[in-house]
Amino acid sequence: MKVHDFAYQVALRTIVLLEEKQQYKVSEENRKQILSLIHGEVDSLLDKAL
């Protein structure tokens, strides 16, 4: 699995958990925007983690 795909799955899972556990509703438009932003920031996030 590519790192970008993994980051996408983590972000998606986070959104789902927020909705399930905290009754926080993320609109479909916001969901797509957030996932796109995370996908584009993976390299930067990796640099920060190392």
C-alpha positions in Angstrom: 0.0 0.0 0.0 1.3 3.4 -0.8 1.8 5.9 2.0 -0.6 8.3 0.3 -3.3 5.7 0.3 -2.6 4.8 3.9 -2.9 8.5 4.9 -6.2 8.7 3.0 -7.5 5.7 4.9 -6.5 7.1 8.3 -8.1 10.4 7.5 -11.3 8.7 6.4 -11.4 6.5 9.5 -10.9 9.5 11.7 -13.9 11.2 10.1 -16.0 8.0 10.5 -15.0 7.8 14.2 -15.9 11.4 14.8 -19.3 10.8 13.4 -19.9 7.5 15.3 -18.4 8.4 18.7 -18.9 12.1 18.9 -22.0 12.6 16.8 -20.0 15.1 14.8 -21.4 15.3 11.3 -19.1 16.0 8.3 -20.8 17.0 5.1 -19.9 15.1 1.9 -18.3 18.3 0.5 -16.2 18.8 3.6 -15.3 15.2 3.7 -13.9 15.3 0.1 -12.1 18.5 0.8 -10.4 17.2 4.0 -9.4 13.9 2.4 -8.0 15.8 -0.6 -6.0 18.2 1.7 -4.6 15.2 3.7 -3.7 13.4 0.5 -1.8 16.5 -0.7 0.0 17.0 2.6 1.3 13.5 3.1 4.9 14.3 2.2 5.0 17.3 4.5 3.4 15.3 7.4 6.0 12.5 6.9 8.8 15.1 7.1 7.3 16.4 10.4 7.0 12.9 11.8 10.7 12.1 11.2 
